[in-house]
């Protein structure tokens, strides 16, 4: 099993470094407290659907891998979401996020990350991020609850899809502050809850900001198998022309850990 985990980790790193069609979001695995040494991987398969008066289907796949070695942590997330409504594709987005973290002491760590992603239904042909910052352990109780606060900045480059009737720039680049709050709690032996909230204002224009929320609940079904209920919400105060400010994706499925 350790060999399989290492193969998946190397494959995922290769995907991040070689692909130009991915993007990012989350920074945490479902581990409360400091992860044990070694590589830890989870695979999520989530889906929703309806037929009859409403004809809609959506699915999402995640690969999350964490490699803990001494005071260093490497974290990778790959995600792909796809959906149809009334026979027409209305969701087709993907992202990849690779992060390195080095602990300075029990309370503070330094982070650096790279991200690349796309979302054609938000006119996003490509978004690339490169940044870093500090991570503060607000509280941490193994197997019960934890809270983390991240503070930093990143440089963002975007390429938009040209759309009839729009006149915004096709390419742009700017610096954004990067703040995030992670909360984890073990309700009981079967149920765990997690929330990651981001606030990303442009450094040159605080009226230009993004808020991202990822929340999910895991219900243990077996030793390495959980039922997962997931909710992703994003808000962009200044989205590309013709694009809605708010976007939401909710799903239910299974999470496999090894």
C-alpha positions, 0 to 999 in steps of 0.5 A: 500500500505504501508503494501504491501511495508513492506511485500516486504521489509521483504521478500527481506531482508530474501532472502539476508540473507538466499540465497547463489546464488545471487550477487550485483551492484547498490546502488541507487533508482530513487529518486533525493534528500533525500527520504521522510520518509518511505519505497519506492519500485520499481519493474522493468520488462524488456525484449528484443527479435528477431525472423527470421534471428536472434533468441534471447530473454532476460529478467530482473527483479529488486526489489529495496526497500529503507527504510528512517527513520530519518538519516538512510537509508536501501537499497536493490536490487535484480536482475535476468537476463535470456536470450537465443540465437538460442535456447541456454541459454546464460544469467543466472545471479542474485545478491542481495545487502543490504546496510545501510547508516547513515548521519553524516551531510548534506554532508557526510554519512557512509555506510556498505554493504553486497552482494552475487551473481552468473553468471555461464556464467562468471564461477562465482559460487559465489561471496560474498562481505562485505565492507563499506565507506563514501558517499559525496553529491557533489550537490543535488537539489530536483526533478532536479539533484544530484551527489554523490561520494562513497569512501571505500573498501570491502573484496571479496571472489569468487568461480569459476566453474571448466572448462576444459583447465583452471588452475586458482584457484577455490577459491580466496579472496582479498581486493578491493577499492570501488569508485562510482559516481552517477549522476541523472537528471530530463530532464523535467516533463516526462524524468529522467536519471541516471548513476552509475559508479564503479571503483574497483581496487585490493588493492594489484595489481592496474592492477587488476580492475573492471569498472561497469556502469549502466545507464537508462532513465525513461519516465513517462507513469502514476503516478506510471508507467514508461517506462525504458531503461536500459544499464549495462556494466562491464569490468574486467581487469583480468577475469577468464580464458575463460571469456571475459573482457567486458559484456553488457546487454541492455533492455527495459521495465516497472517500477512500483513504490509504 
